[in-house]
Amino acid sequence: MKKTTKRRKNNKAYVKIPFPTVLASVLVFVAVFGLSYVWLCARCDMLGQEIKRLEKVQRNTHRRLINEQDRWSNLLAPANFERALRRHKLAMSLPDERQIVRVRAGRINEEVKLAYNK
């Protein structure tokens, strides 16, 4: 006769804990959202500093423009113009009204068109 052997089953109770996928996905979402927020804040701060720097450059450039325009208008004032002519010993005078030729933008007559085409 055959000997019957009973296999012993391990009767220890294993508790199977399911992996909390919902919790893990929420934590991953919160981490990604937090990192995105920090990156966006850093980017905004960097762009803000760049804007301030460019505004400062613009103010300086505008101030230089105003100074140069003022200097140029002072140089071209009639009194300064006459003084510059005397300083360089030039015998010049401003033209009379009859000597001034005014060119207006607009219609061009046929003679001028021919001159441009030649």
C-alpha positions as CSV (number, residue, x, y, z in Angstrom):
1,M,0.0,0.0,0.0
2,K,0.9,3.4,-0.7
3,K,1.7,5.6,2.0
4,T,-0.3,8.7,1.8
5,T,1.5,11.8,2.6
6,K,-0.3,14.9,3.4
7,R,1.2,18.1,2.3
8,R,1.1,20.6,4.8
9,K,-0.2,24.0,3.8
10,N,1.4,27.0,5.3
11,N,-1.5,28.4,7.2
12,K,0.1,31.7,7.9
13,A,-2.1,34.5,7.1
14,Y,-0.6,36.8,4.5
15,V,-2.2,40.2,4.4
16,K,-2.0,41.5,0.9
17,I,-2.0,45.3,0.9
18,P,-3.0,46.7,-2.5
19,F,-0.7,49.5,-3.9
20,P,-2.5,52.8,-3.5
21,T,-2.5,53.9,-7.1
22,V,-4.9,56.8,-6.5
23,L,-2.8,58.2,-3.7
24,A,0.4,57.8,-5.7
25,S,-1.1,59.5,-8.8
26,V,-2.4,62.4,-6.6
27,L,1.1,62.8,-5.1
28,V,2.8,62.7,-8.5
29,F,0.3,65.3,-9.7
30,V,0.9,67.6,-6.7
31,A,4.7,67.2,-7.1
32,V,4.5,68.1,-10.8
33,F,2.2,71.0,-10.1
34,G,4.5,72.3,-7.4
35,L,7.6,72.1,-9.5
36,S,5.8,73.8,-12.4
37,Y,4.7,76.6,-10.1
38,V,8.3,77.1,-8.8
39,W,9.7,77.1,-12.3
40,L,7.1,79.6,-13.4
41,C,7.8,81.9,-10.5
42,A,11.5,81.8,-11.2
43,R,11.0,82.5,-14.9
44,C,8.7,85.4,-14.1
45,D,11.2,86.9,-11.6
46,M,14.0,86.5,-14.3
47,L,11.8,88.2,-16.9
48,G,10.9,91.0,-14.5
49,Q,14.6,91.7,-13.8
50,E,15.3,91.7,-17.6
51,I,12.4,94.2,-18.2
52,K,13.7,96.5,-15.4
53,R,17.2,96.4,-17.0
54,L,15.9,97.2,-20.4
55,E,13.7,100.0,-19.1
56,K,16.7,101.5,-17.5
57,V,18.6,101.3,-20.8
58,Q,15.7,102.9,-22.5
59,R,15.6,105.7,-20.0
60,N,19.3,106.3,-20.4
61,T,19.1,106.2,-24.2
62,H,16.1,108.6,-24.2
63,R,18.0,111.0,-21.9
64,R,20.9,110.9,-24.3
65,L,18.6,111.5,-27.2
66,I,17.1,114.6,-25.6
67,N,20.6,115.9,-24.7
68,E,21.8,115.4,-28.3
69,Q,18.7,117.1,-29.8
70,D,19.2,120.0,-27.4
71,R,22.8,120.3,-28.3
72,W,22.1,120.1,-32.0
73,S,19.4,122.7,-31.8
74,N,21.8,125.0,-29.9
75,L,24.4,124.5,-32.6
76,L,22.0,125.4,-35.4
77,A,20.6,128.5,-33.7
78,P,21.3,131.5,-35.8
79,A,23.6,133.2,-33.3
80,N,25.7,130.1,-32.8
81,F,25.7,129.4,-36.5
82,E,27.1,132.9,-37.2
83,R,29.7,132.5,-34.4
84,A,30.8,129.1,-35.9
85,L,31.2,130.8,-39.3
86,R,33.3,133.6,-37.8
87,R,35.4,131.1,-35.8
88,H,36.2,129.1,-38.9
89,K,36.7,132.3,-40.9
90,L,34.1,131.5,-43.5
91,A,32.5,134.2,-45.5
92,M,29.0,132.8,-45.8
93,S,25.5,134.2,-45.3
94,L,22.1,132.7,-45.2
95,P,20.4,132.6,-48.6
96,D,17.7,135.0,-49.6
97,E,14.1,133.8,-50.1
98,R,14.6,134.0,-53.8
99,Q,17.6,131.6,-53.7
100,I,15.7,128.9,-51.8
101,V,14.3,126.0,-53.8
102,R,11.6,124.1,-52.1
103,V,11.0,120.5,-53.1
104,R,7.5,119.1,-52.2
105,A,6.5,115.5,-52.2
106,G,3.8,114.9,-54.6
107,R,3.3,114.9,-58.4
108,I,6.4,114.8,-60.5
109,N,6.3,116.5,-63.8
110,E,7.5,114.9,-67.0
111,E,10.9,116.6,-67.3
112,V,11.9,115.3,-63.9
113,K,10.7,111.8,-64.8
114,L,12.9,111.9,-67.9
115,A,15.9,113.0,-65.9
116,Y,15.4,110.1,-63.5
117,N,15.1,107.6,-66.4
118,K,18.4,108.7,-68.1
